[in-house]
Amino acid sequence: KKFGFCTAVSDFDEILQDEKVNTIVIATRHNSHAEFVEKGLRAHKNIFVEKPLAINLDQLKRIEAVYKENEISNNTAHLMVGFNRRFAPHTKKMMELLAGRVEPLSIIMTINAGYIPLDHWTQDQVVGGGRIIGEGCHFVDLMRFIVGHDIQSISASAMGDHGQDRWGEDKVSITLTFDDGSLGIIHYFANGAPTFPKERIEVFTQGKVLQLDN
């Protein structure tokens, strides 16, 4: 009623079988994304799915296989993941300022993610995939977008347990290297003060520094 939808159903297959529907938005909990994407692609629907696209490699491989099958059969359906940081006005400005660069980038992203209880669904490895897969993927994608080259290697270190179960799963430093020689570090921390900016990006290149503050 609030948004004026003309139809509401509880069976996803009804949407897939409806010929009047050509585009599907998937905004459900993370563990259902891959299944719905796979079914939607098989039904030749355009899909916008909130991140993450999948929460494990098996799911990702199934989506990739269906996507390639569609390419072979010349199905023109589109698949887009909701990595919104790429389209933020400040990101666009940063890309303008970096246009024409000839040297690699050094990037530091500091994410003051904030505390979420361990019993929250996003922290559940089966339902939410954990916060790094569920939300940290935003910043991996953003760094890849800013650099504009493929990721060559990835490593990560999490905070130690310190006597509590799963103490460090949302307090992680991720290091990425890229094909053009660029280097990036993502600090995703959930143990900071809420008064500190949530997202800070610093880019070092060619004797200059760009800083995007929150």
Residue frames as a rotation matrix with the C-alpha (Angstrom) as fourth column:
LYS 1
0.564 0.826 0.000 0.00
0.826 -0.564 0.000 0.00
0.000 0.000 -1.000 0.00
LYS 2
0.398 -0.464 -0.791 2.77
0.275 -0.762 0.586 2.43
-0.875 -0.451 -0.176 0.93
PHE 3
-0.553 -0.762 -0.337 4.54
-0.153 -0.305 0.940 2.19
-0.819 0.571 0.052 -2.42
GLY 4
0.116 0.746 -0.656 1.54
-0.802 -0.320 -0.505 1.50
-0.587 0.585 0.561 -4.61
PHE 5
-0.912 -0.411 -0.009 2.37
-0.348 0.760 0.548 -2.01
-0.218 0.503 -0.836 -5.77
CYS 6
-0.125 0.921 -0.370 -0.48
-0.967 -0.031 0.252 -3.51
0.221 0.389 0.894 -7.74
THR 7
0.681 0.313 -0.662 0.34
-0.250 0.949 0.192 -7.13
0.689 0.035 0.724 -6.87
ALA 8
-0.117 -0.718 0.686 1.97
-0.993 0.067 -0.099 -8.95
0.025 -0.693 -0.721 -3.95
VAL 9
0.712 0.283 -0.643 2.87
-0.332 0.942 0.048 -12.65
0.619 0.179 0.764 -3.97
SER 10
0.524 -0.517 0.677 4.79
-0.724 0.148 0.674 -14.97
-0.448 -0.843 -0.297 -1.66
ASP 11
0.563 -0.297 0.772 5.93
0.415 0.908 0.046 -17.43
-0.715 0.295 0.635 -4.33
PHE 12
-0.153 -0.738 -0.658 9.03
-0.344 -0.584 0.735 -16.33
-0.926 0.339 -0.164 -6.27
ASP 13
-0.727 -0.131 0.674 8.17
0.469 0.622 0.627 -18.69
-0.502 0.772 -0.391 -9.12
GLU 14
0.378 0.918 0.118 5.04
0.785 -0.250 -0.567 -16.64
-0.491 0.307 -0.815 -9.84
ILE 15
0.489 -0.294 -0.821 7.26
-0.306 -0.939 0.154 -13.67
-0.817 0.176 -0.549 -10.64
LEU 16
-0.592 -0.801 0.089 9.47
-0.245 0.284 0.927 -15.78
-0.768 0.527 -0.364 -12.90
GLN 17
-0.556 0.438 0.707 6.48
0.736 0.655 0.173 -17.09
-0.387 0.616 -0.686 -14.81
ASP 18
0.458 0.746 -0.484 4.87
0.438 -0.663 -0.608 -13.68
-0.774 0.066 -0.630 -15.27
GLU 19
0.005 -0.459 0.888 5.62
1.000 0.002 -0.005 -12.56
0.001 0.888 0.459 -18.83
LYS 20
0.773 0.322 0.547 4.77
0.352 -0.934 0.052 -8.95
0.527 0.152 -0.836 -17.94
VAL 21
0.840 -0.541 -0.047 7.76
-0.177 -0.354 0.918 -8.87
-0.513 -0.763 -0.393 -15.55
ASN 22
0.799 -0.601 0.024 11.07
0.214 0.247 -0.945 -8.28
0.562 0.760 0.326 -17.35
THR 23
-0.230 -0.888 0.399 13.17
-0.212 -0.354 -0.911 -6.98
0.950 -0.294 -0.107 -14.43
ILE 24
0.674 0.388 -0.629 13.57
0.459 0.446 0.768 -8.28
0.578 -0.806 0.122 -10.88
VAL 25
0.012 -0.629 0.777 15.03
-0.641 -0.601 -0.477 -6.46
0.767 -0.492 -0.411 -7.87
ILE 26
0.387 0.023 -0.922 16.39
0.478 0.850 0.222 -8.84
0.788 -0.527 0.318 -5.22
ALA 27
-0.207 -0.393 0.896 16.62
-0.537 -0.720 -0.440 -7.26
0.818 -0.572 -0.062 -1.77
THR 28
0.832 0.497 -0.245 16.17
-0.144 0.620 0.771 -10.30
0.535 -0.607 0.588 0.44
ARG 29
0.679 -0.620 0.393 18.57
-0.459 0.059 0.886 -11.71
-0.573 -0.782 -0.245 3.04
HIS 30
0.004 -0.841 -0.541 21.98
-0.950 -0.172 0.259 -12.62
-0.311 0.513 -0.800 1.69
ASN 31
-0.619 -0.344 0.706 21.65
-0.263 0.938 0.226 -16.40
-0.740 -0.046 -0.671 1.69
SER 32
0.247 0.788 0.564 18.82
0.441 0.426 -0.790 -16.27
-0.863 0.444 -0.243 -0.87
HIS 33
0.251 -0.145 -0.957 20.51
-0.596 -0.802 -0.035 -13.94
-0.763 0.580 -0.287 -3.38
ALA 34
-0.714 -0.673 -0.195 22.36
-0.561 0.383 0.734 -16.57
-0.419 0.633 -0.651 -5.39
GLU 35
-0.622 0.545 0.562 19.35
0.535 0.820 -0.204 -18.88
-0.572 0.174 -0.802 -5.75
PHE 36
0.415 0.854 -0.315 17.07
0.355 -0.471 -0.808 -16.07
-0.838 0.224 -0.498 -6.89
VAL 37
0.041 -0.497 -0.867 19.69
-0.727 -0.610 0.315 -14.70
-0.685 0.617 -0.387 -9.30
GLU 38
-0.878 -0.415 0.238 20.23
-0.188 0.757 0.625 -18.14
-0.440 0.504 -0.743 -10.83
LYS 39
-0.285 0.860 0.422 16.50
0.735 0.479 -0.480 -18.72
-0.615 0.173 -0.769 -11.27
GLY 40
0.466 0.472 -0.748 15.99
-0.004 -0.845 -0.535 -15.22
-0.885 0.252 -0.392 -12.64
LEU 41
-0.352 -0.685 -0.638 18.74
-0.727 -0.229 0.647 -15.64
-0.590 0.691 -0.418 -15.23
ARG 42
-0.880 0.061 0.472 17.30
0.252 0.901 0.353 -18.98
-0.403 0.429 -0.808 -16.33
ALA 43
0.107 0.989 0.100 13.94
0.793 -0.024 -0.609 -17.23
-0.600 0.144 -0.787 -16.81
HIS 44
-0.356 -0.381 0.854 15.69
0.876 -0.455 0.162 -14.54
0.327 0.805 0.495 -18.93
LYS 45
0.808 0.580 -0.100 14.86
0.569 -0.726 0.386 -11.68
0.151 -0.369 -0.917 -16.54
ASN 46
-0.008 -0.741 0.671 16.97
-0.012 -0.671 -0.741 -8.57
1.000 -0.013 -0.003 -16.03
ILE 47
0.574 0.167 -0.801 18.21
0.720 0.362 0.592 -8.61
0.389 -0.917 0.087 -12.43
PHE 48
-0.013 -0.571 0.821 19.34
-0.436 -0.735 -0.519 -5.97
0.900 -0.365 -0.239 -9.95
VAL 49
0.555 0.143 -0.819 20.56
0.536 0.691 0.484 -7.74
0.635 -0.708 0.307 -6.82
GLU 50
0.800 -0.299 0.520 21.69
-0.564 -0.670 0.483 -6.09
0.204 -0.680 -0.705 -3.62
LYS 51
-0.194 -0.929 -0.316 25.17
-0.519 0.371 -0.770 -7.04
0.832 0.015 -0.554 -2.52
PRO 52
-0.478 -0.877 -0.049 26.49
-0.541 0.250 0.803 -9.60
-0.692 0.411 -0.594 -1.98
LEU 53
-0.095 0.382 -0.919 25.85
-0.941 0.268 0.208 -11.46
0.326 0.885 0.334 -5.21
ALA 54
0.522 0.165 -0.837 26.68
0.024 0.978 0.208 -14.72
0.852 -0.129 0.507 -3.38
ILE 55
0.679 -0.268 0.683 28.06
-0.733 -0.295 0.613 -15.73
0.038 -0.917 -0.397 0.01
ASN 56
0.226 -0.711 0.666 30.31
-0.178 0.642 0.746 -18.60
-0.958 -0.287 0.019 -1.09
LEU 57
-0.577 -0.614 -0.539 32.28
-0.618 -0.104 0.779 -19.75
-0.534 0.783 -0.320 -4.13
ASP 58
-0.773 0.344 0.533 29.92
0.490 0.857 0.158 -22.60
-0.403 0.383 -0.831 -5.05
GLN 59
0.305 0.925 -0.228 27.02
0.574 -0.369 -0.731 -20.16
-0.760 0.092 -0.643 -5.39
LEU 60
0.173 -0.327 -0.929 29.18
-0.494 -0.845 0.205 -17.79
-0.852 0.424 -0.308 -7.42
LYS 61
-0.839 -0.541 0.064 30.28
-0.252 0.489 0.835 -20.56
-0.483 0.684 -0.547 -9.80
ARG 62
-0.360 0.790 0.495 26.65
0.785 0.544 -0.297 -21.58
-0.504 0.282 -0.816 -10.44
ILE 63
0.543 0.542 -0.642 25.71
0.166 -0.818 -0.550 -17.99
-0.823 0.192 -0.534 -11.28
GLU 64
-0.222 -0.736 -0.640 28.74
-0.623 -0.398 0.673 -17.66
-0.750 0.548 -0.370 -13.54
ALA 65
-0.842 -0.088 0.533 27.80
0.241 0.822 0.516 -20.86
-0.483 0.562 -0.671 -15.38
VAL 66
0.116 0.968 0.224 24.21
0.823 0.033 -0.567 -19.71
-0.556 0.250 -0.793 -16.00
TYR 67
0.444 -0.009 -0.896 25.40
-0.193 -0.977 -0.086 -16.27
-0.875 0.211 -0.436 -17.07
LYS 68
-0.603 -0.747 -0.280 27.76
-0.494 0.074 0.866 -17.83
-0.627 0.660 -0.414 -19.64
GLU 69
-0.579 0.500 0.644 24.99
0.661 0.750 0.012 -20.12
-0.478 0.433 -0.765 -20.88
ASN 70
0.493 0.803 -0.334 22.86
0.484 -0.572 -0.662 -17.03
-0.723 0.165 -0.671 -21.51
GLU 71
0.052 -0.566 -0.823 25.70
-0.553 -0.703 0.448 -15.37
-0.832 0.432 -0.349 -23.40
ILE 72
-0.857 -0.403 0.322 26.08
-0.023 0.654 0.756 -18.43
-0.515 0.640 -0.570 -25.63
SER 73
-0.331 0.831 0.447 22.33
0.903 0.417 -0.106 -18.45
-0.274 0.368 -0.888 -26.34
ASN 74
-0.766 -0.082 0.637 22.36
0.384 -0.854 0.352 -14.68
0.516 0.514 0.686 -27.02
ASN 75
0.365 0.831 -0.419 20.03
0.880 -0.162 0.446 -13.93
0.303 -0.532 -0.791 -24.14
THR 76
-0.204 -0.460 0.864 20.30
0.327 -0.864 -0.382 -10.17
0.923 0.204 0.327 -23.55
ALA 77
0.815 0.542 -0.203 19.20
0.349 -0.181 0.919 -10.14
0.462 -0.820 -0.337 -19.89
HIS 78
-0.007 -0.806 0.591 21.36
-0.272 -0.567 -0.777 -7.91
0.962 -0.167 -0.215 -17.67
LEU 79
0.555 0.066 -0.830 22.70
0.733 0.433 0.524 -8.67
0.394 -0.899 0.192 -14.20
MET 80
-0.033 -0.537 0.843 23.74
-0.118 -0.835 -0.537 -5.79
0.993 -0.117 -0.036 -11.93
VAL 81
0.010 -0.071 -0.997 24.95
0.919 0.393 -0.019 -5.91
0.394 -0.917 0.069 -8.32
GLY 82
0.802 0.523 0.289 24.12
0.383 -0.821 0.423 -3.02
0.459 -0.228 -0.859 -5.99
PHE 83
-0.086 -0.890 -0.448 27.63
0.988 -0.135 0.080 -1.65
-0.132 -0.435 0.891 -5.48
ASN 84
0.750 0.621 0.229 26.41
0.652 -0.753 -0.091 1.91
0.116 0.217 -0.969 -4.99
ARG 85
0.405 -0.631 -0.662 29.71
0.330 -0.575 0.749 3.48
-0.853 -0.522 -0.025 -3.90
ARG 86
-0.441 -0.574 0.690 30.83
0.830 0.032 0.557 3.58
-0.341 0.818 0.462 -7.55
PHE 87
-0.114 0.551 0.827 28.08
0.808 -0.433 0.400 6.06
0.578 0.713 -0.396 -8.36
ALA 88
0.427 0.227 -0.875 28.43
0.799 -0.548 0.247 8.45
-0.424 -0.805 -0.415 -5.42
PRO 89
0.966 -0.002 0.260 29.09
0.140 -0.839 -0.526 12.09
0.219 0.545 -0.809 -6.49
HIS 90
0.608 -0.785 0.117 32.35
-0.661 -0.420 0.622 12.23
-0.439 -0.455 -0.775 -4.54
THR 91
0.126 -0.534 0.836 33.58
0.310 0.822 0.478 9.02
-0.942 0.199 0.269 -6.19
LYS 92
0.673 0.175 0.719 32.82
0.739 -0.100 -0.667 10.52
-0.045 0.979 -0.197 -9.59
LYS 93
0.931 -0.355 0.082 34.80
-0.352 -0.935 -0.048 13.64
0.094 0.016 -0.995 -8.63
MET 94
0.327 -0.841 0.430 37.71
-0.388 0.295 0.873 11.50
-0.861 -0.453 -0.230 -7.46
MET 95
0.255 -0.190 0.948 37.72
0.700 0.712 -0.046 9.66
-0.666 0.676 0.315 -10.78
GLU 96
0.929 0.077 0.363 37.79
0.310 -0.698 -0.645 12.99
0.204 0.712 -0.672 -12.63
LEU 97
0.728 -0.674 0.123 40.83
-0.655 -0.632 0.415 14.07
-0.202 -0.382 -0.902 -10.63
LEU 98
0.085 -0.697 0.712 42.58
-0.193 0.690 0.698 10.75
-0.977 -0.197 -0.076 -11.32
ALA 99
0.892 0.324 0.317 41.87
0.230 0.278 -0.933 10.79
-0.390 0.904 0.173 -15.05
GLY 100
0.815 -0.579 -0.013 45.01
-0.227 -0.299 -0.927 10.53
0.533 0.758 -0.376 -17.16
ARG 101
0.554 -0.646 0.525 47.24
-0.679 0.014 0.734 9.22
-0.482 -0.763 -0.431 -14.37
VAL 102
0.459 -0.477 -0.750 50.29
-0.585 0.473 -0.659 7.23
0.669 0.741 -0.062 -15.48
GLU 103
-0.673 -0.729 0.124 51.53
-0.539 0.369 -0.757 5.88
0.506 -0.576 -0.642 -12.13
PRO 104
-0.334 0.530 -0.780 50.04
0.542 0.785 0.301 3.18
0.771 -0.322 -0.549 -9.85
LEU 105
0.234 0.526 0.817 47.88
-0.494 -0.660 0.566 4.17
0.837 -0.536 0.106 -6.89
SER 106
-0.832 -0.251 -0.495 48.36
0.322 0.508 -0.799 3.58
0.451 -0.824 -0.342 -3.18
ILE 107
-0.105 0.912 0.396 44.96
-0.377 -0.405 0.833 3.51
0.920 -0.062 0.386 -1.47
ILE 108
-0.970 -0.041 -0.240 43.90
0.205 0.395 -0.896 3.32
0.132 -0.918 -0.374 2.16
MET 109
-0.125 0.973 0.195 40.24
-0.253 -0.221 0.942 2.81
0.959 0.069 0.274 3.02
THR 110
-0.990 -0.135 -0.053 39.29
0.024 0.202 -0.979 3.08
0.142 -0.970 -0.197 6.68
ILE 111
-0.213 0.973 -0.090 35.79
-0.123 0.064 0.990 1.83
0.969 0.222 0.106 7.43
ASN 112
-0.925 0.016 0.380 34.43
-0.380 -0.086 -0.921 2.59
0.018 -0.996 0.085 10.89
ALA 113
-0.676 0.645 -0.356 31.67
0.033 0.510 0.860 0.03
0.736 0.569 -0.366 10.43
GLY 114
-0.225 0.601 0.767 30.16
-0.918 -0.394 0.039 0.18
0.325 -0.696 0.640 13.92
TYR 115
-0.894 -0.145 0.425 29.16
-0.360 0.797 -0.486 -2.56
-0.268 -0.587 -0.764 16.31
ILE 116
0.068 0.909 -0.412 26.51
-0.834 0.279 0.477 -5.14
0.548 0.311 0.776 15.40
PRO 117
0.181 0.019 0.983 25.68
-0.830 0.539 0.142 -7.93
-0.527 -0.842 0.113 17.91
LEU 118
-0.799 -0.597 -0.068 27.00
-0.557 0.693 0.459 -11.38
-0.227 0.405 -0.886 17.06
ASP 119
-0.561 0.651 0.512 23.45
0.425 0.757 -0.497 -12.80
-0.711 -0.061 -0.701 17.08
HIS 120
0.103 0.562 -0.821 22.34
-0.562 -0.648 -0.515 -10.42
-0.821 0.514 0.249 14.30
TRP 121
0.761 0.296 0.578 21.51
0.191 0.749 -0.635 -12.21
-0.620 0.593 0.513 11.03
THR 122
0.858 -0.471 -0.205 24.24
-0.415 -0.399 -0.818 -10.36
0.303 0.787 -0.538 9.10
GLN 123
-0.014 -0.891 0.453 26.83
-0.994 0.060 0.087 -11.93
-0.105 -0.449 -0.887 11.41
ASP 124
0.428 0.259 0.866 25.47
-0.273 0.950 -0.149 -15.44
-0.862 -0.172 0.477 10.76
GLN 125
-0.585 -0.792 -0.178 27.83
-0.433 0.119 0.894 -17.19
-0.686 0.599 -0.412 8.32
VAL 126
-0.681 0.384 0.624 24.99
0.617 0.760 0.205 -19.20
-0.395 0.524 -0.754 6.77
VAL 127
0.352 0.936 0.026 22.34
0.848 -0.307 -0.432 -16.48
-0.396 0.174 -0.902 6.52
GLY 128
0.902 0.029 -0.431 24.32
-0.036 -0.989 -0.142 -13.27
-0.430 0.144 -0.891 6.16
GLY 129
0.713 -0.686 0.147 27.75
0.465 0.305 -0.831 -14.53
0.526 0.661 0.536 5.21
GLY 130
0.079 -0.667 -0.741 29.38
0.918 -0.241 0.314 -12.36
-0.388 -0.705 0.594 7.86
ARG 131
0.651 0.289 -0.702 30.05
0.203 -0.957 -0.206 -8.64
-0.731 -0.009 -0.682 7.61
ILE 132
-0.386 -0.847 -0.365 33.08
-0.243 -0.288 0.926 -8.82
-0.890 0.446 -0.095 5.33
ILE 133
-0.826 0.171 0.537 31.25
0.544 0.489 0.681 -10.77
-0.146 0.855 -0.497 2.62
GLY 134
0.069 0.998 0.007 27.96
0.983 -0.067 -0.170 -9.01
-0.169 0.018 -0.986 3.35
GLU 135
0.914 0.287 -0.286 29.20
0.273 -0.958 -0.089 -5.40
-0.299 0.003 -0.954 3.48
GLY 136
0.162 -0.946 -0.281 32.98
-0.062 -0.294 0.954 -5.31
-0.985 -0.137 -0.106 3.15
CYS 137
-0.113 -0.137 0.984 32.53
0.879 0.448 0.163 -6.33
-0.464 0.883 0.070 -0.50
HIS 138
0.889 0.457 -0.012 31.42
0.417 -0.822 -0.387 -2.72
-0.187 0.339 -0.922 -1.15
PHE 139
0.682 -0.650 -0.334 34.94
-0.460 -0.737 0.495 -1.49
-0.568 -0.184 -0.802 -0.57
VAL 140
-0.259 -0.680 0.686 36.70
0.292 0.622 0.727 -4.25
-0.921 0.389 0.037 -2.49
ASP 141
0.264 0.458 0.849 34.51
0.947 0.046 -0.319 -3.30
-0.184 0.888 -0.421 -5.45
LEU 142
0.972 0.138 -0.188 35.11
0.121 -0.988 -0.097 0.42
-0.199 0.071 -0.977 -4.95
MET 143
0.216 -0.966 -0.140 38.87
-0.331 -0.207 0.921 0.00
-0.919 -0.153 -0.364 -4.80
ARG 144
-0.295 -0.248 0.923 38.79
0.671 0.633 0.385 -2.16
-0.680 0.733 -0.020 -7.95
PHE 145
0.618 0.627 0.474 36.71
0.783 -0.431 -0.449 0.56
-0.077 0.648 -0.757 -9.64
ILE 146
0.846 -0.334 -0.415 39.05
-0.212 -0.926 0.313 3.39
-0.489 -0.177 -0.854 -8.64
VAL 147
-0.150 -0.969 0.195 42.16
-0.161 0.219 0.963 1.51
-0.975 0.113 -0.189 -9.79
GLY 148
0.507 0.463 -0.727 40.53
-0.762 -0.153 -0.629 0.32
-0.403 0.873 0.275 -13.02
HIS 149
-0.252 -0.612 -0.749 42.63
-0.785 0.582 -0.212 -2.86
0.566 0.535 -0.627 -13.26
ASP 150
0.527 0.477 -0.703 42.13
-0.108 0.858 0.501 -6.48
0.843 -0.189 0.504 -12.22
ILE 151
0.632 -0.278 0.724 42.99
-0.755 -0.009 0.656 -7.63
-0.175 -0.961 -0.216 -8.71
GLN 152
0.074 -0.724 -0.686 46.21
-0.618 0.506 -0.601 -9.65
0.782 0.469 -0.410 -8.75
SER 153
-0.521 -0.266 -0.811 46.39
0.413 0.753 -0.512 -10.87
0.747 -0.602 -0.282 -5.14
ILE 154
0.309 0.661 0.684 44.49
-0.486 -0.508 0.711 -10.62
0.817 -0.552 0.164 -1.88
SER 155
-0.505 -0.378 -0.776 45.40
0.499 0.605 -0.620 -11.25
0.704 -0.700 -0.117 1.75
ALA 156
0.289 0.685 0.668 43.59
-0.334 -0.582 0.742 -10.52
0.897 -0.438 0.061 4.99
SER 157
-0.737 -0.457 -0.498 44.23
0.350 0.373 -0.859 -10.50
0.578 -0.808 -0.115 8.74
ALA 158
0.353 0.913 0.203 41.53
0.088 -0.248 0.965 -10.46
0.932 -0.323 -0.168 11.40
MET 159
-0.070 -0.286 0.956 41.72
-0.886 -0.423 -0.191 -9.42
0.459 -0.860 -0.224 15.04
GLY 160
-0.813 -0.304 -0.497 42.47
-0.070 0.898 -0.434 -12.31
0.578 -0.318 -0.751 17.44
ASP 161
-0.009 0.909 -0.417 39.69
0.439 0.378 0.815 -13.89
0.898 -0.176 -0.403 19.47
HIS 162
-0.633 -0.324 0.703 40.92
-0.385 -0.656 -0.649 -12.43
0.671 -0.682 0.290 22.80
GLY 163
-0.979 0.171 0.109 38.96
-0.009 0.501 -0.865 -15.01
-0.203 -0.848 -0.489 24.78
GLN 164
-0.100 0.991 -0.094 35.65
-0.414 -0.127 -0.901 -14.42
-0.905 -0.051 0.423 23.01
ASP 165
-0.152 0.117 0.981 34.20
0.685 0.728 0.019 -16.48
-0.712 0.675 -0.191 20.18
ARG 166
0.174 0.227 0.958 34.37
0.967 -0.224 -0.123 -14.80
0.187 0.948 -0.258 16.74
TRP 167
0.262 -0.113 -0.958 35.87
0.563 -0.789 0.247 -11.66
-0.784 -0.604 -0.143 18.26
GLY 168
-0.406 -0.692 -0.597 37.63
-0.017 -0.647 0.762 -10.56
-0.914 0.320 0.250 15.11
GLU 169
-0.273 0.263 0.926 35.35
0.847 0.522 0.102 -11.40
-0.456 0.812 -0.365 12.19
ASP 170
0.670 0.502 0.546 34.31
0.705 -0.662 -0.256 -7.79
0.233 0.556 -0.798 11.62
LYS 171
0.775 -0.571 -0.269 37.68
-0.360 -0.750 0.555 -6.25
-0.519 -0.334 -0.787 12.50
VAL 172
0.491 -0.459 0.741 39.83
0.680 0.734 0.004 -7.05
-0.545 0.501 0.672 9.48
SER 173
0.150 -0.499 -0.853 42.59
-0.563 -0.753 0.341 -5.54
-0.813 0.429 -0.394 7.35
ILE 174
0.647 0.156 0.746 42.53
0.477 0.681 -0.556 -6.58
-0.595 0.716 0.366 3.68
THR 175
-0.157 -0.765 -0.624 45.45
-0.352 -0.547 0.759 -5.99
-0.923 0.339 -0.184 1.30
LEU 176
0.749 0.422 0.511 44.91
0.356 0.394 -0.847 -5.98
-0.559 0.817 0.145 -2.46
THR 177
-0.452 -0.807 -0.380 47.45
-0.080 -0.388 0.918 -5.73
-0.888 0.446 0.111 -5.28
PHE 178
0.652 0.743 -0.150 46.48
-0.107 -0.105 -0.989 -4.92
-0.750 0.661 0.011 -8.87
ASP 179
0.573 -0.376 0.729 47.78
0.770 0.550 -0.322 -5.70
-0.280 0.746 0.605 -12.34
ASP 180
0.676 -0.304 0.671 49.02
0.264 -0.751 -0.605 -2.13
0.688 0.586 -0.428 -12.87
GLY 181
-0.398 -0.893 -0.208 51.13
0.488 -0.014 -0.873 -2.23
0.777 -0.449 0.442 -9.70
SER 182
-0.083 0.446 0.891 48.61
-0.592 -0.742 0.316 -0.40
0.802 -0.501 0.325 -7.50
LEU 183
-0.717 -0.176 -0.675 48.35
0.431 0.648 -0.627 -1.36
0.548 -0.741 -0.389 -3.83
GLY 184
-0.124 0.739 0.662 45.36
-0.512 -0.619 0.596 -0.97
0.850 -0.265 0.455 -1.53
ILE 185
-0.900 -0.092 -0.426 44.52
0.309 0.553 -0.773 -1.64
0.307 -0.828 -0.470 2.11
ILE 186
0.006 0.951 0.310 40.99
-0.244 -0.299 0.923 -1.81
0.970 -0.081 0.230 3.50
HIS 187
-0.981 -0.187 -0.054 40.69
0.021 0.174 -0.985 -1.44
0.194 -0.967 -0.166 7.28
TYR 188
-0.069 0.998 -0.016 37.19
-0.214 0.001 0.977 -2.65
0.974 0.070 0.213 8.18
PHE 189
-0.901 -0.352 -0.253 36.75
0.197 0.185 -0.963 -2.14
0.386 -0.917 -0.098 11.92
ALA 190
0.088 0.996 -0.011 33.63
0.274 -0.014 0.962 -2.53
0.958 -0.087 -0.274 14.07
ASN 191
0.233 -0.065 -0.970 35.19
0.960 0.177 0.219 -1.42
0.157 -0.982 0.103 17.37
GLY 192
-0.772 -0.551 0.318 35.43
0.527 -0.834 -0.166 2.34
0.356 0.040 0.934 16.84
ALA 193
-0.628 0.519 -0.580 33.46
0.280 -0.545 -0.791 5.31
-0.726 -0.659 0.197 18.13
PRO 194
0.095 0.759 0.644 30.23
0.955 0.112 -0.273 6.22
-0.280 0.641 -0.715 16.27
THR 195
0.709 0.151 -0.689 31.28
0.129 -0.988 -0.084 9.88
-0.694 -0.030 -0.720 16.29
PHE 196
-0.405 -0.899 -0.169 34.22
-0.169 -0.108 0.980 9.11
-0.899 0.425 -0.108 13.98
PRO 197
-0.039 0.399 -0.916 33.54
-0.970 -0.233 -0.060 9.27
-0.238 0.887 0.397 10.20
LYS 198
0.599 0.388 0.701 32.22
-0.318 0.918 -0.236 5.98
-0.735 -0.082 0.673 8.85
GLU 199
0.660 -0.338 0.671 34.16
0.709 0.576 -0.406 5.89
-0.249 0.744 0.620 5.58
ARG 200
0.570 -0.566 -0.596 37.47
-0.455 -0.821 0.345 7.52
-0.684 0.074 -0.725 4.70
ILE 201
0.750 -0.335 0.571 39.39
0.635 0.606 -0.478 6.99
-0.186 0.721 0.668 1.47
GLU 202
0.479 -0.685 -0.549 42.92
-0.423 -0.728 0.539 8.24
-0.769 -0.027 -0.638 0.81
VAL 203
0.844 -0.203 0.496 44.61
0.522 0.524 -0.673 7.92
-0.123 0.827 0.548 -2.59
PHE 204
0.328 -0.839 -0.434 48.33
-0.218 -0.515 0.829 8.63
-0.919 -0.177 -0.352 -3.04
THR 205
0.413 -0.250 0.876 49.76
0.827 0.506 -0.246 9.05
-0.382 0.826 0.415 -6.54
GLN 206
0.130 -0.415 0.900 52.16
0.838 -0.439 -0.324 11.22
0.529 0.797 0.291 -8.55
GLY 207
-0.808 -0.589 0.007 53.02
0.472 -0.656 -0.590 13.51
0.352 -0.473 0.808 -5.64
LYS 208
-0.486 0.735 0.473 49.39
-0.641 -0.668 0.379 14.17
0.594 -0.119 0.795 -4.75
VAL 209
-0.945 0.294 -0.143 46.89
0.315 0.697 -0.644 12.91
-0.090 -0.654 -0.751 -2.17
LEU 210
-0.378 0.909 0.177 43.12
-0.402 -0.333 0.853 12.72
0.834 0.251 0.491 -2.54
GLN 211
-0.987 0.122 -0.102 41.05
0.146 0.450 -0.881 12.31
-0.062 -0.885 -0.462 0.61
LEU 212
-0.266 0.963 0.037 37.36
-0.218 -0.098 0.971 11.47
0.939 0.250 0.236 0.62
ASP 213
-0.989 -0.125 0.081 36.05
-0.090 0.072 -0.993 11.95
0.118 -0.990 -0.082 4.15
ASN 214
-0.600 0.792 0.118 32.72
0.281 0.346 -0.895 10.25
-0.750 -0.504 -0.430 4.84
